[in-house]
Amino acid sequence: MQLDPGRLAQSDSYENATAAANHKTPSRLVNDIIDHTGLEPEAKAFYTDNRLRSERFMQLEQDRREYVDQHPGKLVIFTCIDEKEQDTEKAFGLVPGVANVYPTAGNKIGEVNLVLCQEIQKRIDRAVQSDKVVLLLFITHESASHPEDDGCAAWEHDSREADKHAIYQVKAFNRDYVDRDCYGNVAKRHMVAIRLKSITDKETRIWFGSNGQVDPDEFLSRNGSMGDGPQLFSAIYQRFAECFPEDDPCFSGLGRDRRTALLRQMALMFKANLGYAREVAKGEIPRTESGHRGTRILVGRGWEMYDEVGRYFKVSDLTPDYKRECQISGKYVLKNALIRQIAEKDSGLVVPFHVNVPFDLMRCGDRCGSIRHAMNLARAIKKDWIKRLHRTETRERLYAELRQALEHDGIPHAFHPDFSAITPEVFNFYVSVSPRETRLLELVATGGDL
């Protein structure tokens, strides 16, 4: 289905246009969509840019269908909210929207998370219906050049602890999502979970199997003279077959043909990442800067097209710790706003939160339920920041963290601004819903409407 964003923008309701395309009866369940002309310039530019991203998303629909048809694994990616990780899909050569991505701070998903379990089960059910298996990638990240202070902030840059957690979670995924026979042996596998590590200052992703790892740097040192043709892919596939042998527990319950097809899919992603890393090394793609440079926080879902490194933190509404994750990302966006204020004296202090959920989150056609969920998310985050700034203990802790972050970015203590200017009013909230077919944001509330 192709929808014209220009026509959608001119209609009384994007919902009505979408409903008309689906031959449904349009309905207005809550308030009208907010006119973007009344927004401040940067926010207005953000939503104007979204129209272009929406057009691009719709143009790629056929590419998404072809990818799903041609590969046995339906992709689920667990990664960090870190703004240095937002190009993960691009680095794997994936079409935006073909993978379900769940960002959590440090990939800390806890022991039992019923919401995420339900989401994973939903993906598995859909995969089974189409005779496929879920290929789950569990990614942690660190910096090769600055491992002590530019790794994962949620793990306090302790990559060993992050790795331990990832090893445990991947084993649990591979153990739990299977059918077993009466002897306890795996009879049918519904998920193949793989652990990866992202090296953020090189844009490379290392894959871990039972027989070692497939490291882009190590692979290029051995095979760097190869071109980009079949010979390179053959070498990659051979390395993956060695790293993930037939007796690898994550492939138990799969036939040989299915395992081979999954290895090919994984090898193609690795090959795409090699090309991406080479472009970064040549300077054709900007190298990821150290530190946190994000200026906006994107909460909820529907953000696949926002894949620029260093601009956006992404926080999923599917994790129970989303308020904590908004605190982490908000601190760094606030730090960057303070640096901008120091440099540009007249610059305002603004921390933008954009909250979006799918148009039919609750049930098909239920725009009202989606808006309620998005509004509740925004209100909970706003209330959490008010509480944090109101209490002396949490406020002083925030000030201390900001001082440390500013000094890490080279701002001496003498140039630190007056933190008392940080009030709840600096946190701007924009609430939207978006049709799944278009990812076009329908802005339904701003800060004063919460």
Secondary structure as GFF3:
##gff-version 3
##sequence-region A 1 450
A	DSSP	alpha_helix	5	10	.	.	.	ID=ss1
A	DSSP	alpha_helix	14	21	.	.	.	ID=ss2
A	DSSP	three_ten_helix	36	38	.	.	.	ID=ss3
A	DSSP	alpha_helix	41	59	.	.	.	ID=ss4
A	DSSP	alpha_helix	61	70	.	.	.	ID=ss5
A	DSSP	beta_strand	73	79	.	.	.	ID=ss6
A	DSSP	three_ten_helix	83	85	.	.	.	ID=ss7
A	DSSP	alpha_helix	88	91	.	.	.	ID=ss8
A	DSSP	beta_strand	100	103	.	.	.	ID=ss9
A	DSSP	three_ten_helix	105	107	.	.	.	ID=ss10
A	DSSP	alpha_helix	114	129	.	.	.	ID=ss11
A	DSSP	beta_strand	133	142	.	.	.	ID=ss12
A	DSSP	three_ten_helix	153	155	.	.	.	ID=ss13
A	DSSP	alpha_helix	159	176	.	.	.	ID=ss14
A	DSSP	beta_strand	178	180	.	.	.	ID=ss15
A	DSSP	beta_strand	186	189	.	.	.	ID=ss16
A	DSSP	beta_strand	191	199	.	.	.	ID=ss17
A	DSSP	beta_strand	204	209	.	.	.	ID=ss18
A	DSSP	beta_strand	212	214	.	.	.	ID=ss19
A	DSSP	alpha_helix	216	223	.	.	.	ID=ss20
A	DSSP	alpha_helix	230	243	.	.	.	ID=ss21
A	DSSP	three_ten_helix	249	251	.	.	.	ID=ss22
A	DSSP	alpha_helix	256	282	.	.	.	ID=ss23
A	DSSP	beta_strand	296	300	.	.	.	ID=ss24
A	DSSP	beta_strand	312	315	.	.	.	ID=ss25
A	DSSP	alpha_helix	322	343	.	.	.	ID=ss26
A	DSSP	beta_strand	351	358	.	.	.	ID=ss27
A	DSSP	alpha_helix	367	390	.	.	.	ID=ss28
A	DSSP	alpha_helix	392	408	.	.	.	ID=ss29
A	DSSP	three_ten_helix	413	415	.	.	.	ID=ss30
A	DSSP	three_ten_helix	419	421	.	.	.	ID=ss31
A	DSSP	three_ten_helix	424	426	.	.	.	ID=ss32
A	DSSP	beta_strand	427	434	.	.	.	ID=ss33
A	DSSP	beta_strand	442	446	.	.	.	ID=ss34
A	DSSP	three_ten_helix	447	449	.	.	.	ID=ss35
###
